[in-house]
Amino acid sequence: MRKFDFGLRLGSAAVGRFLGFLVLVLLQNQAGAQSFVSETAGYNVTTCVAGSDTIVSAPFRRQVVFRGTLASDPVGADSSATLTLEDSPAFSGKDFVTEAHYLGFTGTSAGAGWQFRVISQGALTLGIDLTSGDLAGVAAGDSFEVIPYWTLDSLFPAGSETVHESPGLLVSERGTEILFFDRDSASIHLAPNRKFFRTAGGWKEAVRGFPDAGGEVVPAGASFVIRHPAGVADTRFVSRQWVDPGAKAYSLKTSVEGPRDNHLGSVRPIPVKLQDLDLEPPAFVESASTDPADRGDELHVFDNTIAAVNRKDSAIYFRVSGHWVESDEAQSFPNADDAEIDAGAGLMIRKAAKAGGGATVWVNTPRY
C-alpha cells in the first residue's frame, strides 16, 4: 500500500493560536486488502482578551450526517429548489429541518463550495434555500453532503471555557457577548447588528423580550465577535471538529452607490498566504496603481492581541498587477503575497462600487 505524508504548519504562538490535527490515516485491511480513509479532525485556539472584541470564525465543520446523489436535475422555484435523490435515502431518525442543516455539493459538481440551507424534507427529496448560492450547472449524478450548522449552543455549550455567563438580563450584568455583523446593509464601517449573551437559562438575544437563542445559526463562512467586558479573565475560543477538504464559495456583494463591506471568516484550519486565497479577478477587483484614487477592492484584517472594543482593521491589502501589496505608503506599499491569514481569522472584503451592483463569486480551494 502507498504511504502518504500529510504536512502541517502550526499557528504562531505569538498570536495565541495552536493547531492540532489527527493526521489523515490510511489503514489496510489485511484480509481483504482494502484501504480505508479517515476524515481529518483538529482544533484551533484563539485567546479572547478581557475588555476587548475578538473577531474570529469557525474553521472546522460539524460531522457529516448524510451523503447522497441527485437522481435528476434540481427543480427551482423563486428562491428555493427541490432535489430528488437516488435510491431510498436512509432518512429514518434524521431531521434536517428542526435543527438547521445545510447541503453542500462535492466532487466535480458545478455547485461544489456552495452551502444551501435545508428547508424541507420528503421521502426522496430535499428542499433547499437558494438565497445563499447558485445551482447553475448542478445536474443529475452530482454528489452532496448534509451537515448541521454551528449554532450558539453547539459552538458555545453550557460550561464553555470561552464564555463568561451573565448573571442577569440587564446590560450592567452582561458577561461575554457574541455579536454578528450586518451582512445586508450596502455600506462600509458596518457595526454588528445582532447581539447574544448566555445566562444560566441558556442563550438570549439582546432584543425586547430576550428570546431564547441557543438554536441561532452561526452564519457559515462568516466572522463574528466575542466581546468580553473589562474586569473578567481572558478566555480561549477553542474551535474543533472536522476539517473541510473541499472548495468554499463566497458571494461578495457590491453596491452601485459606493464601496460595500463583506465580513467573512477563514474556514481553513491553517494559516493561508494571500497568494493562495484564490482571491483574484473577477472575484476581486485589482487596483490600477497604488494611488488611492485608483483603488479597487480591499482586504482588511484584524489583530486580536491588542485590547480594543469596536475593533478597527490592523492592516489593509489590495492587488496591483497580479500581486498583493499592503496599504502602507510609509513603507512604499510592500509586496504582501506571502502575508498570511491566520487559522479561523475574521476578515473583511471591501468591494469597490460596481455599475449595476450585484455580487462577485470567490471560490477558495484548499492547498492541504
N, C-alpha and C positions, 0 to 999 in steps of 0.2 A: 504494500500500500504506500502511496506517496505521502510524504510528510510535508507539513507547511509551517512556516513561522508567521506569527501574527505580531508585528512590531507595534509598540505603543509609546507615545511620548507622554510623560507626566506633566500635569499642570504645574505652574510655578508656585512654589511655597510662598513667594513674596506677595502674592495676591490671595493667599489663604485658600488655595484650591488643591485638591488632590484627586486624582482619577485612578480608580482601581477597576480591574476587569477580571472576570472569569474567562480565561482565554478560550477562543474557539477550539473545540476539541473534536478530533476525528477518531472514532473508535471502530475497530474492526471486529465483527462477529466471527469468531474462529470457526464455528460450524458452517455458517452459510457464506462466509467471506463477503458479507455485506458491510457497507460503510454507513455510519450514522453521523449526522452533523448536529451539534447542539447550537441553540441560539446563544448570543453573546450578551452577558449581563455586566453591570458595572455600577459605579456610583461617583458622584462628584460633590465636593464640599465647598460651600461659599460662606465666609464669615459675614454675619449681619451685625453691623456696628450699632451700639446704642445711640439714641438721639439722631438717627440717620435713616435715609432711604437707601435700600439695596435693590438695584434693578437687575433682575435675573430672568431666566427662562428654565423650563424643564427639559433637559437634553436627553431624556430617556422616555420610552413609551411604556404603556402597560402591556400585560400579556395578551397576545392574540387569542381570541375566543372562538373564531370560526374562519375557515378558509374555504373558498368556493370558486366556481367558474360560471360565466354567463352562458345561458343556453341560447340567447338571442340578443340582438342589438337593444340598447336601452330605449325605452319609450318615454319621451319627455313631454311635460305639460307645464307651461309657465316656469315657475321656479323650482319644480320638482321633477323627478323621474322615477320610473318603476323598472326594476331589474328582475328578470326571470332567470332562475338558477338551474343548472344542470342537476340531474339525478334527483334524489329525495333528500334534501338537507337535513342534517341531524339537529333540528331546532328544538327538540324536546328538552324542556327545562331551561331554555335560553330565552332571555328577554332583552332585546337590543334597544328598546324604546323607553321603558320606565326609568332605567338608568341610562344616561346618554352614552351612545356608542357612535363611532364613525367608521366609514368604509373607505378603504384605500386600495386603489388598483396597484398591481405589482407586475414584475417581469417586464415584458416588452409592450405592455398596454400603453396606448397613447395617453391614457389618464394617469399613468404612474406618477406619483408625487402629490396628487391632489387628495384632499380629505373631505368626505361628504358626510354630514350628519344623517344617521338613520332615523327616519321619521315614521315608518310603518313597517309591519312585518306580517307576511302571509305564509301559507303553507309552502309555496315555492317562489315567493317574491320578497323583495325588499324595496321599500320606498326611500329615496334619499333627497335631501335638500340641495339644490344647485346654486344657492347664493354664494357659496364659498369656492366654487371651482368650475371647471369646463369639462364636458363629456365629449368634446369633438374628437372623433376618431375611435372612441371606445366601441368595441364590437363583440359579437358572439365569440366565445372561446377565451376571452380575457379573464385573467385570474384576479382575485381580490382577497383582502383580509378584513375582518371586523374586529375592532379594538375598542375597549371602553375609554372614554375621555378621562383625563385627570379632572378631578373635582376638588373643591376645598377640603372635603372630608378625606379623600384618598391621598391627596398630596400633603395635607397638614392634619392628620388624625388627632384625636384626643391624646394628650400627653406628648405631642410633637416637641422635639427639642428646639425647634425654630421659633415657636410662638409663645409669647407671654400672654396668658389669658387675661381677659378684662373682668374685674370683679363685679361690674355693673354695666348699665347701658349708657350712662352719661359720658359725655366727651372727656370730662375730668377723670373718669375711671378707666379709660381705654388703655389697654396694653398694646400688643402688636396689631397693626392693621395691614391688610392686603388690599392693594389698590390696582384697578385695571385701567389702562389708558383708554382715552377716547379714540375709537377706531373709525368713526363715521364723519367727524367734522372735517370739512375741506379747508384746513388752515395749518398754521405752524404754531410751535410752542404750546402744544396741547397738554393740558393738565389731566391727571386721572379723573375719570367721571363716575367711577363706582368704587365704593369702599366697604370692606368687610372686617369683622373682628370676631374673636371667639370668646364665649363665656362658658361657664360650667355647663350650660344647657346646649352648647353647640355653636355653630357659626351663625352670625346675624349680619344682615346688610344694614348699613347706616343710612336708612331712609325711614320715613314715617311708618310707625308700627313695628319696626325692626324684624322683618320677616326672617324665618329660618332660611339658611343659605348653604347648608352643607353639601347639597347636590349641585351647587352652582358650578358650571363648567369653566375650567381654566382654559381660555382660548388656545387652540392648537397653533403652535408656531408663533405665539405672541409673547412679549415680555410683560412682566408685572412688577410691582413694587412691594417689598417687605419693609414696612415702616415701624421702627422701634421708637418709643418715646425716650426722652432723656431720663437718666437715673436708673435704668434697668441694666441687666447684664447683657453683654454681647451673646449672640447665639450662633448656631450654624444651620444653614439650609443644606440638607443632605438629599440630593436628588438621586434616585436609584431606580433600578429595574432593567428594562431590555433596550439594547442598542438598536436604533433604527437603521437597517442596512440599505435602504432604498433612497431614491431621489426624493427631494421635497420641493413642492411648488408653492410659490408665494404670489399673491396678487398685490401689486404695488399701485395704489390709487393715485391718480393725478387730478389736477384742478385746472380749469380754464383761467380763473382769475389770478392765480399766483402759486407759489410753492405749496406743497402739501406734505405733512409728516405721516410716516407709516412706522408705528412701533412694532418691532419684530423681536424674535428671540432665536439664538443659535440652537438648533436641535442636534448639534453634533457634540459628542461627549469628549472630544479632544480639541486642543487649540487648532484653528484653521487660519492659514495665511490668506491675506486679502486676495492674492492672485489665484487662490484655489476656491474662492467663493462662487465662481461662475457668475458673478455679478458684473455683467458687461452688456454692451449694446446687443439687442434693442431694449433689454430689460432696464438697463441703467444708462442714462444719457451722459456721454462724455462732455467735458468742458473743452471749448476751443483753445483755451490757454489758461495760465494761472491767474490771469487778470480777473478780479471779482465780477467785472461786467460780462465776462464770458462764461460764467459758472453754469454748469448743468446740474446733474443730481449730486447729492452729498450723502456720505455715510457718517453717522455720528455714533461715537462710543462713549462709555461711561466708566469712571474709576470708582469702584465701591469701597476702596480702602480709606478714603478721606470722608469724614463725617459731614453729611450735608442733607438737608431736607429740601424737597423740590429740586433734586439734583440736576445740575447742568452737565452738558457734554464735556468730556475731558480731552477729546480730540475729534477733528473732522477730516475726512478723507474724500478725495474725488479723483476722477480719472482724466488723464490727458494723454493723447496719442498712444493709447493701449496700455498705459501704466498707471498705477496708483501713486498719488502724492499726498502728503499731509498739508493741510491748510495752515502752514506756519511760515508767514512771509519773512520773519526774522531769521529763519534758517533756510531761506531760499527755496521753500517748498520741496523738502527732501523726498526722495523716492520711498514709497511705502509698500512695495509689492510683497515684502516679507514680513510686514507688520501682522500681528496675529489677533484673532478674535478668540477670547477665552472660551473654554467649555461652559455651556449654559449661560453665556452672556446675554444681556439685553442690549439691543441696538436700535437705532432709528435711521430710516432712509428718508431723506427729504427730496421728494420729486419736484423737479422744475415744472413750471406751468406748461401745459400742453394744449394746443388747439384741439377743441372737441372733448377735452377731458378724457375720461375712461381710465383704463389701467394697463400696465405692462405686466408681463409674467416672468418671474425669476425662478429658475429651476436649478437647485444645487444638488450635485452628485457627490457622494462621499468618496474620499480617497483611501479609506481604510477597508 
